[in-house]
Amino acid sequence: MIMRLFNSAFLLLSLMAPLSVLSQHIKFSKTLPEAGDVIKFVYDPVGTNLAGKNNIECDAFLFTYKSPGPTKIRLIKEGGVYKGEVPTTDSTNLVALAFSSEKVKDDFPEGYFVKLSKNGKIPGGAYINEAYVYDFFGRYYLGMKANSEKAISAYNEGFRIDPKLKRKSLISYLRLNYMEDKETGGKMINDNINKLAATKPETEENLVLIGNMYSILKQKPKADSMFKVVIAKFPQGPSAMNSVLNSIYAEKAGTVMEQRLNEFIQKFGLDMNKDGDRKRMSFIFPQLARVYANEKKYDKFKQYANKIDDKARLADLYNIVAWDLAEKNEETALAADLSKKSLDLATAAKNDEVPIFYFSKEQYLDGLTKAYANYADTYALIMHNMGNNAEALVYQEKAKPFDNVSKNERYVMYLDLTGNKEKAFTTAESYLRAGNGTDQIRERFKVLYESKKLKEPFETYLAGVEKMALAKEREEWAKKMINMPAPDFSLRNLKGELVKLSDLKGKVVIVDYWATWCGPCVASFPGMQKAVTKYAADPNVVFLFVNTWQTEDNREKLVGDFIAEKKVSFNVLFDTKNKQDPSKFDVVSAYKVDGIPTKYIIGPDGNIRFKSTGFSGSADAVVRELDTMIGMVLAGGK
């Protein structure tokens, strides 16, 4: 292993021997730290995507037998490396570190973590947490790549040390083994099913485990049948309760939902005066209140909103309803009242106990701060609707630290409408220079520019303003440009026509993978439609929208109705289910897609030139991103 030593960092690193060989980027002071120790480390960002970045931050995740919570770690920069210390407790058995700078995260695939010992020995729980890191946690919080082989190995060691840990992690363990080897993993699952089925007395927990095992095997009829058996044999158990609650949650009519909710409370003997039972119902009251608000039955809305004890949850409900009204410019007095209450509740909630689903108080308070900014944005729009643009500007300023393109549009508008013409002009220009412009901002910027009566034509000035942002954007995309053959496919579209990718050679093809249930996919629809319309007359650009991971039996009708409802003119293709493993889809697997929406830009030569994942945040951003990639492909990568 090559070790990097820089200036004063040499002395620092040498004093920390013996060092673990976790990676060339992180060095822990002990190879086998003890629970309760202060874990010292040195982080070297050279060779990571944080190299050369300023303001590097570190979150430490302390694992016990419960979910881990992040703790901000103070970093001290010495030469080219960063030094930090993580205090642990007697119950900590693994410490993981996540490094970031602004919105950029260090995504080192192996991650940065160390197991802690107890009296010189690593406990089984540390290995169980290591498996969780390799399987799930690392992907979402540490920038790691999933590694099922290492996860299985860690589980095996954890179970060897403490066999009692196996039952709690059994489903995850079996799922990983099945992913690695269908034959061996499948036999392992069936052996466990047979063992649990033979266990007496029969328990709800065992039957649920069997149902989950059938789900891993993709044996949906058996899984569904088992869950029906669970509910029939244990009609007062947790599974029955959750099943009824989920069906109530899906109801569309307020009176029906309310009636079913009251029947549920009576059937399961819940007492709304008891904290435990009220908490159990905490997620259903906001939904019922929202349904009544949508039906404009505001007395009923308030009745169920008043049953919500959690200030943050209630604030969110008030804001959702207020925003819906603000967008439609309806019931402005009610909207203003609800919005103001959401702001007051978000402030008051900062003094409450941190809910268990937050990792830390810091994360909870940060969430409330961001929520307050969103609620301020809502209140500002309501004030604007009521003709009070001065007050709108005051609250939009409060939302500004967490701005986005739509908030930017409103901020410029409120500045303009309150007579702050020059500030509106310079603010709009700053957004455009940063590449955060929209058609609405450009239009207002044009009016403000023309009011200055300058000699230079607006189009020339605008091009100069946006030139740097466009150049920077092209520079960033140039770094992401790839050149690899695109797997060919032949898929049927909504019209029943066969579309073959190789027949489109000579054109730029945008392949967008999506599903109706994917929120970010649907959020990108307006931008994608805007792009489709923009390039409709260009015979050299083709858009294909591949519907994938859609498992409903009536898939084609569902997708067709969905596209008609959204009023988009997409050429939708249907990805095919794999014949050997129907849980997989052929084309999305061939392209190695691990999340949607994902777009591939394929050049005239049939090679993939760009891959873009996720939603860009606004319709304008989607179009701008596509314009850049398409333009670069047509220009040969320049």
Secondary structure as the mmCIF struct_conf table of DSSP 4:
data_model
#
loop_
_struct_conf.conf_type_id
_struct_conf.id
_struct_conf.beg_label_comp_id
_struct_conf.beg_label_asym_id
_struct_conf.beg_label_seq_id
_struct_conf.end_label_comp_id
_struct_conf.end_label_asym_id
_struct_conf.end_label_seq_id
TURN_TY1_P TURN_TY1_P1 ASN A 7 SER A 8
HELX_RH_AL_P HELX_RH_AL_P1 ALA A 9 LEU A 15
TURN_TY1_P TURN_TY1_P2 MET A 16 MET A 16
BEND BEND1 PRO A 18 PRO A 18
BEND BEND2 LEU A 22 LEU A 22
BEND BEND3 GLN A 24 HIS A 25
STRN STRN1 ILE A 26 PHE A 28
BEND BEND4 SER A 29 SER A 29
BEND BEND5 THR A 31 LEU A 32
HELX_LH_PP_P HELX_LH_PP_P1 PRO A 33 PRO A 33
STRN STRN2 GLU A 34 GLU A 34
TURN_TY1_P TURN_TY1_P3 ALA A 35 GLY A 36
BEND BEND6 ASP A 37 ASP A 37
STRN STRN3 VAL A 38 TYR A 43
TURN_TY1_P TURN_TY1_P4 VAL A 46 GLY A 47
BEND BEND7 THR A 48 THR A 48
TURN_TY1_P TURN_TY1_P5 ASN A 49 GLY A 52
BEND BEND8 ASN A 54 ASN A 55
STRN STRN4 ILE A 56 PHE A 63
BEND BEND9 THR A 64 LYS A 66
STRN STRN5 GLY A 69 ILE A 73
STRN STRN6 ILE A 76 GLU A 78
TURN_TY1_P TURN_TY1_P6 GLY A 79 GLY A 80
STRN STRN7 VAL A 81 PRO A 87
TURN_TY1_P TURN_TY1_P7 ASP A 90 SER A 91
STRN STRN8 LEU A 94 SER A 101
TURN_TY1_P TURN_TY1_P8 GLU A 102 LYS A 103
STRN STRN9 VAL A 104 LYS A 105
TURN_TY1_P TURN_TY1_P9 PRO A 109 GLU A 110
STRN STRN10 TYR A 112 LYS A 115
STRN STRN11 SER A 117 LYS A 118
TURN_TY1_P TURN_TY1_P10 ASN A 119 GLY A 120
STRN STRN12 LYS A 121 LYS A 121
HELX_RH_AL_P HELX_RH_AL_P2 GLY A 124 TYR A 132
HELX_RH_PI_P HELX_RH_PI_P1 VAL A 133 LEU A 142
HELX_LH_PP_P HELX_LH_PP_P2 MET A 144 ALA A 146
HELX_RH_AL_P HELX_RH_AL_P3 SER A 148 ILE A 161
HELX_RH_3T_P HELX_RH_3T_P1 PRO A 163 LEU A 165
TURN_TY1_P TURN_TY1_P11 LYS A 166 SER A 169
HELX_RH_AL_P HELX_RH_AL_P4 LEU A 170 GLU A 180
HELX_RH_AL_P HELX_RH_AL_P5 LYS A 182 ALA A 197
TURN_TY1_P TURN_TY1_P12 ALA A 198 ALA A 198
BEND BEND10 LYS A 200 PRO A 201
HELX_RH_AL_P HELX_RH_AL_P6 GLU A 204 ILE A 216
TURN_TY1_P TURN_TY1_P13 LEU A 217 LYS A 218
HELX_RH_AL_P HELX_RH_AL_P7 LYS A 220 LYS A 233
TURN_TY1_P TURN_TY1_P14 PRO A 235 GLN A 236
BEND BEND11 GLY A 237 GLY A 237
HELX_RH_AL_P HELX_RH_AL_P8 PRO A 238 TYR A 249
TURN_TY1_P TURN_TY1_P15 ALA A 250 ALA A 250
HELX_RH_AL_P HELX_RH_AL_P9 GLY A 254 LYS A 267
TURN_TY1_P TURN_TY1_P16 PHE A 268 GLY A 269
TURN_TY1_P TURN_TY1_P17 MET A 272 ASN A 273
BEND BEND12 LYS A 274 LYS A 274
HELX_RH_AL_P HELX_RH_AL_P10 ASP A 275 ARG A 280
TURN_TY1_P TURN_TY1_P18 MET A 281 PHE A 283
HELX_RH_AL_P HELX_RH_AL_P11 ILE A 284 ASN A 294
TURN_TY1_P TURN_TY1_P19 GLU A 295 LYS A 296
HELX_RH_AL_P HELX_RH_AL_P12 TYR A 298 ALA A 305
TURN_TY1_P TURN_TY1_P20 ASN A 306 LYS A 307
HELX_RH_AL_P HELX_RH_AL_P13 LYS A 311 LYS A 328
TURN_TY1_P TURN_TY1_P21 ASN A 329 ASN A 329
BEND BEND13 GLU A 331 GLU A 331
HELX_RH_AL_P HELX_RH_AL_P14 THR A 332 ALA A 348
HELX_RH_3T_P HELX_RH_3T_P2 ALA A 349 ASN A 351
BEND BEND14 ASP A 352 ASP A 352
HELX_LH_PP_P HELX_LH_PP_P3 GLU A 353 PRO A 355
TURN_TY1_P TURN_TY1_P22 ILE A 356 PHE A 357
BEND BEND15 TYR A 358 PHE A 359
HELX_RH_AL_P HELX_RH_AL_P15 LYS A 361 ASN A 385
TURN_TY1_P TURN_TY1_P23 MET A 386 GLY A 387
HELX_RH_AL_P HELX_RH_AL_P16 ASN A 389 ALA A 399
HELX_RH_3T_P HELX_RH_3T_P3 LYS A 400 PHE A 402
HELX_RH_AL_P HELX_RH_AL_P17 VAL A 405 LEU A 417
TURN_TY1_P TURN_TY1_P24 THR A 418 GLY A 419
HELX_RH_AL_P HELX_RH_AL_P18 LYS A 421 ARG A 433
TURN_TY1_P TURN_TY1_P25 ALA A 434 GLY A 435
HELX_RH_AL_P HELX_RH_AL_P19 ASP A 439 SER A 451
TURN_TY1_P TURN_TY1_P26 LYS A 452 LYS A 453
BEND BEND16 LYS A 455 GLU A 456
HELX_RH_AL_P HELX_RH_AL_P20 PHE A 458 LYS A 480
STRN STRN13 MET A 484 PRO A 485
HELX_LH_PP_P HELX_LH_PP_P4 ALA A 486 ASP A 488
STRN STRN14 SER A 490 ARG A 492
STRN STRN15 ASN A 493 ASN A 493
TURN_TY1_P TURN_TY1_P27 LEU A 494 LYS A 495
BEND BEND17 GLY A 496 GLY A 496
STRN STRN16 LEU A 498 LYS A 500
HELX_RH_3T_P HELX_RH_3T_P4 LEU A 501 LEU A 504
TURN_TY1_P TURN_TY1_P28 LYS A 505 GLY A 506
BEND BEND18 LYS A 507 LYS A 507
STRN STRN17 VAL A 508 TRP A 514
TURN_TY1_P TURN_TY1_P29 THR A 516 TRP A 517
HELX_RH_AL_P HELX_RH_AL_P21 GLY A 519 ALA A 523
TURN_TY1_P TURN_TY1_P30 SER A 524 SER A 524
HELX_RH_AL_P HELX_RH_AL_P22 PHE A 525 LYS A 534
TURN_TY1_P TURN_TY1_P31 TYR A 535 ALA A 537
TURN_TY1_P TURN_TY1_P32 PRO A 539 ASN A 540
STRN STRN18 VAL A 541 ASN A 547
BEND BEND19 TRP A 549 TRP A 549
TURN_TY1_P TURN_TY1_P33 ASP A 553 ASN A 554
HELX_RH_AL_P HELX_RH_AL_P23 ARG A 555 LYS A 566
TURN_TY1_P TURN_TY1_P34 LYS A 567 LYS A 567
STRN STRN19 VAL A 572 PHE A 574
HELX_LH_PP_P HELX_LH_PP_P5 ASP A 575 THR A 576
STRN STRN20 LYS A 577 LYS A 577
HELX_LH_PP_P HELX_LH_PP_P6 ASN A 578 ASN A 578
BEND BEND20 LYS A 579 GLN A 580
TURN_TY1_P TURN_TY1_P35 PRO A 582 SER A 583
BEND BEND21 LYS A 584 LYS A 584
STRN STRN21 PHE A 585 PHE A 585
HELX_RH_AL_P HELX_RH_AL_P24 ASP A 586 ALA A 590
TURN_TY1_P TURN_TY1_P36 TYR A 591 LYS A 592
BEND BEND22 GLY A 595 PRO A 597
STRN STRN22 THR A 598 ILE A 602
TURN_TY1_P TURN_TY1_P37 PRO A 604 ASP A 605
BEND BEND23 GLY A 606 GLY A 606
STRN STRN23 ASN A 607 THR A 613
BEND BEND24 GLY A 614 GLY A 614
BEND BEND25 GLY A 617 SER A 618
HELX_RH_AL_P HELX_RH_AL_P25 ALA A 619 LEU A 634
TURN_TY1_P TURN_TY1_P38 ALA A 635 GLY A 636
#
